[in-house]
Amino acid sequence: MAHIIRRLSVPILLFWVGLAVLTNVAVPKLEDVGKAHNVALIAPDAPSMQAMKRIGKVFREFDSDSAAMIVLESDKPLGADAHRYYDTLIQRLSQDTKHVQHVQNFWGDPLTAAGSQSTDGKAAYVQVYLAGNQGEALSIASVDAVRDIVAQTPPPPGIKAYVTGAAPLIADQFQVGSKGTVKVTAITFLVIAVMLFIVYRSVVTTILVLLTVLIQLAAARGVVAFLGNSGIIGLSTYSTNLLTLLAIAAGTDYAIFVLGRYHEARHGGQDREAAFYTMFRGTAHVVLGSGLTIVGAVYCLTFTRLPYFQTLGVPAAIGILVALAASLTLAPAVLTLGSHFGLFEPKRAMRIRGWRRIGTAIVRWPGPILAVTCAVALVGLLALPGYQTSYDIRPYMPATAPANVGYTAAERHFSPARLNPELLMIETDHDMRNPADMIVLDRVARGVFHIPGIAQVQSITRPLGTPIDHSSVPFQVSMQSVGQVMNLSYQQDRAADLLRQADELGKTIAILQRQYALQQELAAATHAETQSFHERLSRVS
């Protein structure tokens, strides 16, 4: 193998240069491919994802988990001009059916407007459900489309519009990450160049090693970009960033292995050819074993459930395999060509006394040194009990990111979690639009509100986030007795009148009874006179 590489050093160099150039010219840039073929952040079988899609399906509103918030802010209470601007935005958003699936227009309805407006009246928001799951290329394109609509719709004086929320924050993270990759890569190469110059004291050696690493990096990125652009593997911003850093680290590490072993052989008195073979025999298996270890480690990420962890595995493994192949072929080929011109000759004598002392100490006291080394390595575990996993990316994003600017504006008027609502759907086998079920729904909302960490609950029984005025059962019962209480004095007066009427009726009855007695006496007298008259008449006749 070493003999073949030494003989074919020129074709090998040309092959790797050609591969790097071809894959980077004929294929779009790795970051662009990653953006175009980005995967979702959440696993499709996650309970939250399934619940989100179920809610969207039942209400026939959306089929993804991407949502954006458009926040309107003013330095004074929002008026009619703000509502007209809001209505224009809603109309234009609704027309973009490719990127916008549903607009939750609460502020446009007087019945629900207060639920999406701040208490000071200076801010309002609208939730927009977008096409594509969070992190996917379609979701990022949908965020860009919404931002374009907002940018192309000038607001009235004194009013500002912000596009924020979970999906825009993810889109900003990808953009910031892509921009940061260039800076990190440049700083990494600068640090490597300084380190190589300090160690080897040769500008030529430093430049050649950097060029070798650069060719390896370009080839690895190009191959992964080709596979991603062909749809063979999935990509994400995380995988492109990690691949770049891993390829640089592996390429530099293995180049130092090759060059360091070659210098050792040259210091041992071997000629250039013998030193080359000594180098290859002493480093090839080490480089191969180290590279395959890294490949296996990163490939294990494919067994994770989160898609953006899964996409780290295959691209990073392929990139490291390309860098490994280049380290076993390109680096020795460059060393062969450079050694013909004396470019890789050591510039100073090797200082091995310190390393010899370290090796002697390890052989003499292996147990104590192992214990101390393990203790130092385990220091990091001291912080593990207090570690808490967090998926909140806002603290790691610059304050100037558009989504962060929108969050900051919203938090001046709303509670911190107002723009990241959690959805809870209650599904039954019957129509719940009846008084009994409304009471049940209100009890559920009240129970959810009392859970620690819940700031507000909006539901059909609480459209404004608070219980509807005069909607509680005690209030309804008390309201039923209000009329009776107000009529109590009137009823008491009428009762007194009835008592007086009863007294008058008693007097009238007494008079009638007296009249009846007198009439009875009169009837008796009349009867007696009648008998007397009949007696007289009989005597006369």
matplotlib code that plots the C-alpha trace (Angstrom):
import matplotlib.pyplot as plt

x = [0.0, 2.8, 4.7, 1.6, 0.8, 4.5, 4.5, 1.0, 1.4, 0.7, -2.5, -3.7, -3.2, -4.9, -7.8, -8.5, -8.1, -10.5, -13.0, -13.0, -13.3, -16.0, -18.2, -18.0, -18.6, -21.2, -23.1, -24.6, -22.9, -23.3, -25.2, -27.6, -28.2, -28.8, -31.3, -33.1, -33.3, -33.6, -35.5, -38.1, -37.0, -39.6, -40.1, -43.3, -44.3, -43.8, -47.1, -47.0, -46.6, -49.5, -51.7, -50.9, -51.8, -54.9, -56.1, -55.4, -57.2, -60.3, -60.7, -59.6, -57.1, -53.5, -51.4, -48.1, -46.6, -45.2, -46.7, -45.7, -46.9, -47.3, -47.1, -48.3, -46.9, -47.5, -46.5, -50.1, -53.3, -54.1, -56.8, -58.7, -55.6, -54.0, -57.1, -57.1, -53.5, -54.2, -57.1, -54.8, -52.2, -54.8, -56.1, -52.7, -51.7, -54.9, -54.2, -50.8, -52.3, -49.0, -47.3, -50.1, -52.6, -54.7, -54.9, -56.3, -58.1, -59.1, -58.3, -60.6, -63.7, -65.0, -66.2, -62.6, -60.5, -59.6, -58.2, -55.3, -54.7, -52.6, -54.1, -52.6, -54.1, -50.7, -50.1, -51.9, -51.0, -52.3, -51.2, -50.5, -50.2, -47.6, -47.0, -44.2, -43.1, -40.6, -37.1, -38.2, -37.3, -40.9, -41.4, -38.4, -39.7, -43.1, -41.5, -39.7, -42.9, -44.7, -41.9, -42.0, -45.7, -45.2, -42.2, -44.2, -47.1, -46.0, -47.6, -49.1, -46.9, -46.1, -46.9, -44.3, -45.0, -42.8, -42.8, -41.8, -42.8, -41.4, -41.0, -39.4, -37.0, -35.9, -35.4, -33.3, -31.2, -30.4, -29.5, -27.3, -25.7, -24.8, -23.3, -21.4, -19.9, -17.8, -16.4, -15.7, -14.0, -11.8, -10.8, -10.1, -7.8, -6.0, -5.5, -4.2, -1.8, -0.4, 0.0, 1.7, 4.1, 5.0, 5.7, 7.4, 8.9, 8.3, 5.9, 6.0, 5.2, 2.3, 0.9, 1.2, -0.5, -3.3, -3.8, -4.0, -6.6, -8.5, -8.6, -9.9, -12.5, -13.7, -13.9, -15.8, -18.3, -18.7, -19.5, -22.0, -23.5, -23.9, -25.6, -27.9, -28.7, -29.6, -32.0, -30.0, -29.4, -31.1, -29.3, -29.7, -27.8, -26.5, -25.1, -23.4, -21.8, -20.6, -19.3, -17.1, -15.6, -15.1, -13.4, -11.0, -10.2, -9.7, -7.7, -5.4, -4.9, -4.0, -1.7, 0.2, 0.4, 1.9, 4.3, 5.4, 6.3, 8.2, 10.2, 11.0, 12.3, 14.4, 15.9, 16.7, 19.0, 16.8, 16.7, 13.5, 12.2, 12.9, 11.4, 8.2, 7.8, 8.5, 5.9, 3.3, 3.8, 3.7, 0.6, -1.7, -3.3, -3.5, -5.2, -7.5, -8.5, -9.0, -11.1, -13.3, -13.9, -15.1, -17.2, -18.8, -19.4, -21.1, -23.1, -24.7, -26.6, -28.8, -30.4, -31.8, -35.5, -35.1, -34.6, -32.0, -29.9, -30.5, -29.3, -26.0, -25.1, -24.9, -23.5, -20.9, -19.9, -19.6, -17.6, -15.2, -14.8, -13.8, -11.4, -10.0, -9.5, -7.8, -5.6, -4.5, -3.8, -3.6, -1.5, 1.2, 1.1, 1.7, 4.5, 6.1, 5.9, 7.1, 10.0, 11.4, 12.0, 13.0, 9.9, 9.1, 12.5, 12.6, 13.8, 14.9, 16.0, 13.3, 13.0, 12.2, 13.5, 10.2, 8.2, 10.7, 10.3, 6.5, 6.7, 9.1, 6.8, 3.8, 5.8, 7.0, 3.8, 0.9, -1.7, -1.4, -1.1, -4.2, -6.1, -5.1, -6.0, -9.4, -10.1, -9.3, -11.4, -14.3, -14.3, -16.9, -19.3, -19.6, -22.0, -24.1, -26.6, -27.6, -27.8, -31.3, -32.0, -33.4, -34.5, -35.0, -32.7, -33.5, -30.6, -28.2, -29.5, -28.2, -30.5, -30.6, -32.2, -35.6, -37.5, -35.8, -36.6, -40.2, -40.2, -38.7, -41.4, -44.2, -42.8, -43.2, -47.0, -47.7, -46.6, -43.4, -45.2, -48.0, -46.4, -45.7, -49.2, -49.8, -52.9, -55.2, -58.1, -61.0, -62.7, -65.9, -68.5, -71.3, -71.9, -70.6, -72.5, -74.9, -75.0, -73.9, -70.8, -70.0, -69.8, -67.5, -65.2, -65.0, -64.1, -61.3, -60.1, -60.1, -58.2, -55.6, -55.2, -54.2, -51.4, -48.0, -46.5, -49.8, -50.2, -53.5, -56.1, -58.2, -61.1, -64.7, -65.8, -62.9, -62.4, -60.5, -58.4, -60.4, -63.8, -66.7, -68.4, -71.6, -71.0, -70.6, -73.4, -73.4, -73.7, -76.6, -78.4, -77.8, -79.0, -82.3, -83.0, -82.1, -85.6, -87.2, -85.0, -85.8, -89.6, -89.5, -90.4, -93.2, -94.5, -94.4, -96.4, -98.9, -99.1, -99.9, -102.6, -104.0, -104.1, -106.0, -108.4, -108.9, -109.8, -112.3, -113.7, -114.1, -116.0, -118.2, -118.9, -120.0, -122.3, -123.7, -124.3, -126.1, -128.2, -129.0, -130.1, -132.3, -133.7, -134.6, -136.3, -138.1, -139.2, -140.5, -142.5, -143.9, -144.9, -146.6, -148.5, -149.5, -151.0, -152.7, -154.2, -155.5, -157.1, -158.9, -160.0, -161.5, -163.4, -164.8, -166.0]
y = [0.0, 2.4, 1.6, 2.2, 5.5, 6.6, 5.7, 7.2, 10.3, 12.7, 10.9, 10.6, 14.3, 15.2, 12.8, 14.5, 18.0, 17.0, 15.5, 18.6, 20.9, 18.9, 18.3, 22.0, 23.4, 21.0, 20.7, 23.6, 24.7, 22.3, 25.0, 25.6, 21.9, 21.6, 24.4, 23.0, 19.4, 20.3, 17.8, 18.4, 19.0, 16.8, 13.1, 12.3, 9.7, 12.1, 12.5, 16.3, 16.0, 13.5, 15.7, 18.8, 17.1, 15.7, 19.1, 20.6, 17.7, 17.9, 21.6, 21.5, 24.3, 22.9, 19.7, 20.9, 22.1, 25.4, 28.6, 32.2, 35.2, 38.6, 41.2, 44.8, 47.4, 51.0, 53.8, 54.6, 52.5, 50.9, 52.6, 52.4, 52.8, 49.8, 47.7, 48.7, 47.7, 44.5, 43.6, 44.2, 41.8, 39.2, 39.5, 39.1, 36.2, 34.4, 34.7, 32.9, 29.4, 27.8, 28.9, 29.9, 27.2, 29.1, 32.5, 32.7, 36.1, 36.9, 40.6, 41.1, 39.9, 42.3, 39.3, 37.9, 41.0, 41.5, 38.0, 38.9, 42.5, 43.6, 45.2, 48.5, 48.4, 49.2, 45.7, 42.9, 39.7, 37.1, 33.5, 32.1, 28.4, 27.7, 24.9, 22.4, 21.1, 23.1, 22.9, 21.6, 23.5, 24.3, 25.7, 28.0, 29.1, 29.8, 31.9, 33.9, 34.3, 35.7, 38.1, 39.2, 40.0, 42.0, 43.8, 44.7, 46.0, 49.3, 50.0, 53.3, 55.9, 54.8, 51.1, 48.3, 44.8, 41.8, 38.2, 36.0, 32.7, 29.1, 28.6, 32.0, 31.4, 28.1, 29.7, 32.4, 29.8, 28.1, 31.4, 32.5, 29.0, 29.1, 32.6, 31.5, 28.5, 30.7, 32.6, 29.5, 27.8, 30.8, 31.1, 27.3, 27.4, 30.5, 28.7, 25.5, 27.6, 29.3, 26.0, 24.3, 27.2, 27.1, 23.4, 23.0, 26.5, 26.4, 28.5, 26.0, 23.1, 25.0, 26.0, 22.5, 20.9, 23.5, 23.0, 19.2, 19.7, 22.2, 19.7, 17.0, 19.3, 20.4, 16.8, 15.7, 18.6, 18.1, 14.4, 15.0, 17.9, 15.6, 12.9, 15.3, 17.1, 13.8, 13.0, 10.0, 11.4, 14.0, 17.1, 19.9, 22.9, 20.9, 18.2, 20.7, 22.6, 19.5, 17.9, 20.9, 21.0, 17.2, 17.1, 19.9, 18.2, 14.8, 16.0, 18.1, 15.4, 12.7, 15.1, 15.7, 12.0, 11.5, 14.5, 13.8, 10.1, 11.1, 13.6, 11.0, 8.7, 11.5, 12.3, 8.6, 8.8, 7.3, 8.7, 10.2, 7.0, 4.9, 7.5, 7.5, 3.7, 3.9, 6.6, 4.7, 1.5, 3.3, 5.5, 3.8, 1.5, 4.2, 6.6, 3.9, 2.8, 6.3, 7.3, 4.2, 4.9, 8.4, 7.1, 4.5, 7.0, 9.6, 6.9, 5.9, 9.2, 7.5, 5.4, 8.5, 9.6, 13.3, 13.9, 16.6, 14.2, 11.4, 13.6, 14.1, 10.5, 9.5, 12.9, 13.1, 9.5, 9.8, 13.0, 11.4, 8.4, 10.8, 12.6, 9.2, 8.0, 11.3, 11.1, 7.5, 8.5, 12.3, 13.1, 10.5, 11.6, 15.2, 14.1, 12.1, 15.1, 17.6, 15.3, 15.2, 19.0, 18.8, 20.8, 18.6, 18.4, 19.0, 22.5, 21.7, 18.8, 16.9, 17.3, 14.0, 14.3, 15.5, 12.8, 10.2, 11.3, 11.1, 7.6, 6.5, 7.8, 6.0, 2.7, 3.1, 4.2, 3.1, 2.7, 6.2, 7.9, 6.0, 7.0, 10.7, 10.7, 9.2, 11.6, 14.6, 13.1, 12.6, 16.2, 17.0, 14.5, 16.7, 19.0, 16.1, 15.9, 19.5, 19.3, 20.0, 19.5, 22.5, 23.0, 26.7, 28.2, 31.8, 32.3, 31.1, 33.4, 37.0, 39.7, 41.2, 38.1, 39.1, 36.5, 37.6, 41.3, 40.3, 38.3, 41.3, 43.6, 41.2, 40.8, 44.5, 44.0, 40.3, 37.5, 35.7, 32.6, 34.3, 33.8, 30.1, 28.7, 25.0, 23.5, 21.1, 19.5, 17.7, 15.3, 13.4, 11.3, 13.9, 17.6, 19.6, 22.7, 22.4, 23.9, 20.8, 20.2, 23.9, 23.6, 20.6, 22.5, 25.4, 23.1, 21.6, 25.1, 26.1, 22.9, 23.5, 27.1, 25.9, 23.7, 25.3, 27.1, 28.0, 31.7, 31.9, 29.6, 30.5, 28.3, 28.5, 29.3, 31.8, 33.5, 36.4, 34.2, 34.9, 33.6, 35.4, 38.0, 36.8, 33.2, 31.4, 29.3, 31.3, 34.5, 33.1, 32.0, 35.3, 37.1, 35.2, 36.6, 40.2, 40.9, 39.4, 41.4, 44.6, 43.8, 42.9, 46.3, 46.7, 43.2, 44.0, 47.2, 45.2, 42.7, 45.5, 46.7, 43.2, 43.1, 46.4, 45.1, 42.0, 44.3, 46.2, 43.0, 41.9, 45.0, 44.6, 41.1, 42.2, 44.8, 42.3, 39.8, 42.6, 43.4, 39.8, 39.5, 42.6, 41.2, 38.0, 40.0, 42.0, 38.9, 37.4, 40.6, 40.6, 37.0, 37.8, 40.7, 38.5, 35.8, 38.6, 40.0, 36.6, 36.1, 39.4, 38.7, 35.4, 37.0, 39.7, 37.2]
z = [0.0, 0.9, -2.2, -4.4, -2.8, -3.2, -6.9, -7.6, -5.5, -8.4, -9.6, -6.0, -5.4, -8.7, -7.8, -4.5, -5.9, -8.8, -6.4, -4.2, -7.2, -9.0, -6.0, -4.9, -8.4, -9.8, -6.5, -4.5, -1.3, 1.6, 3.7, 0.8, 0.3, 4.1, 4.0, 1.0, 2.5, 6.1, 8.3, 11.0, 14.6, 16.3, 15.7, 13.9, 16.5, 19.4, 21.4, 21.1, 17.3, 17.0, 19.2, 17.2, 13.9, 15.5, 16.6, 13.1, 11.4, 13.7, 13.3, 9.6, 10.1, 9.7, 9.4, 10.7, 14.0, 12.6, 13.9, 13.8, 15.8, 14.2, 17.0, 16.5, 18.9, 19.2, 21.6, 22.2, 22.3, 19.0, 17.1, 13.8, 11.7, 13.4, 12.7, 9.1, 8.8, 10.7, 8.3, 5.3, 6.8, 7.4, 3.9, 2.3, 4.6, 3.7, 0.0, 0.4, 0.6, -0.3, 2.9, 5.3, 6.3, 8.9, 10.5, 14.0, 13.6, 17.1, 17.1, 14.0, 15.9, 18.6, 20.7, 21.0, 20.3, 24.0, 24.2, 21.8, 22.9, 25.8, 28.9, 28.1, 24.6, 22.9, 21.5, 19.8, 18.1, 15.6, 15.4, 11.9, 11.2, 8.5, 6.0, 6.9, 10.2, 12.3, 10.9, 7.5, 4.4, 3.7, 7.2, 6.7, 3.3, 4.9, 7.6, 4.9, 3.0, 6.0, 6.7, 3.1, 3.4, 6.6, 5.0, 1.9, 3.9, 5.4, 8.9, 9.9, 11.7, 15.2, 14.7, 14.3, 13.2, 14.3, 13.1, 15.9, 17.5, 17.5, 13.7, 13.1, 15.9, 14.4, 11.0, 12.6, 14.4, 11.1, 9.5, 12.5, 12.6, 8.9, 9.2, 12.3, 10.5, 8.2, 11.2, 13.2, 10.3, 9.7, 13.3, 13.5, 10.5, 12.0, 15.3, 13.5, 11.4, 14.5, 16.3, 13.3, 12.8, 16.5, 16.4, 13.0, 12.6, 8.9, 6.9, 3.9, 6.2, 7.7, 4.4, 2.9, 5.9, 5.8, 2.0, 2.6, 5.3, 3.2, 0.3, 2.7, 4.0, 0.6, -0.6, 2.5, 2.3, -1.5, -1.2, 1.6, -0.3, -3.4, -1.4, 0.3, -2.9, -4.5, -1.7, -0.5, 3.0, 5.1, 6.3, 8.8, 10.0, 12.9, 10.6, 8.2, 11.1, 12.9, 9.7, 9.0, 12.4, 12.6, 9.1, 10.1, 13.4, 11.9, 8.9, 11.0, 13.6, 11.1, 9.1, 12.4, 12.9, 9.4, 9.6, 13.2, 12.5, 9.4, 11.4, 14.0, 11.3, 9.8, 13.2, 13.5, 10.5, 7.9, 4.3, 2.9, 1.3, 4.3, 6.6, 4.4, 4.7, 8.5, 8.8, 6.9, 8.8, 12.1, 11.5, 8.9, 11.4, 14.1, 11.7, 10.4, 13.9, 15.2, 12.1, 12.3, 16.0, 15.2, 12.4, 14.6, 17.4, 15.2, 13.3, 16.6, 16.4, 13.8, 16.5, 18.3, 17.8, 17.2, 13.5, 13.9, 16.0, 13.4, 10.6, 12.4, 12.1, 8.4, 7.0, 9.7, 9.3, 5.5, 5.9, 8.4, 6.0, 3.2, 5.5, 6.7, 3.1, 2.3, 5.4, 4.3, 0.7, 0.1, 3.1, 2.3, -1.4, -0.4, 1.9, -0.9, -3.4, -0.8, 0.4, -3.2, -2.8, 0.8, 2.0, 5.0, 6.6, 10.3, 11.2, 14.8, 16.9, 18.6, 22.4, 23.7, 27.3, 28.7, 26.9, 28.1, 31.7, 31.4, 29.9, 32.6, 35.3, 33.8, 33.6, 37.2, 38.9, 36.6, 39.4, 41.0, 37.7, 36.4, 39.6, 39.3, 35.6, 36.2, 39.0, 36.7, 33.9, 36.3, 37.5, 34.8, 36.4, 39.5, 37.6, 36.2, 39.1, 38.6, 34.8, 33.4, 29.7, 28.0, 24.5, 24.8, 22.2, 22.9, 25.4, 22.7, 20.0, 19.5, 20.8, 17.3, 15.7, 14.2, 16.3, 19.5, 18.7, 18.3, 21.6, 23.4, 22.0, 23.0, 26.5, 27.1, 27.0, 27.4, 29.8, 28.7, 27.5, 25.7, 22.3, 22.9, 23.9, 24.6, 23.0, 24.8, 23.0, 24.6, 22.2, 22.9, 21.0, 21.3, 20.7, 23.7, 22.9, 25.8, 29.3, 31.2, 29.0, 29.1, 32.9, 32.5, 30.1, 32.5, 35.3, 33.2, 32.3, 35.9, 36.9, 34.2, 35.3, 38.8, 37.5, 38.5, 35.5, 33.8, 33.5, 31.5, 30.0, 27.0, 26.1, 24.8, 28.3, 28.8, 25.4, 27.0, 29.2, 32.3, 33.5, 31.7, 33.9, 35.6, 34.4, 37.7, 39.2, 42.5, 40.6, 38.6, 41.7, 43.4, 40.3, 40.4, 43.9, 43.1, 41.8, 44.9, 47.2, 45.3, 45.5, 49.2, 50.6, 48.1, 48.9, 52.6, 52.0, 50.0, 52.8, 55.2, 52.9, 52.7, 56.5, 56.6, 54.0, 56.1, 59.1, 57.0, 55.8, 59.4, 60.2, 57.1, 58.0, 61.5, 60.1, 57.7, 60.5, 62.5, 59.5, 59.0, 62.6, 62.2, 59.0, 60.9, 63.6, 61.0, 59.2, 62.5, 63.2, 59.7, 60.1, 63.4, 61.9, 59.0, 61.3, 63.3, 60.1, 59.0, 62.4, 62.2, 58.7, 59.8, 62.6, 60.4, 57.8]

ax = plt.figure().add_subplot(projection="3d")
ax.plot(x, y, z, "-o")
ax.set_aspect("equal")
plt.show()
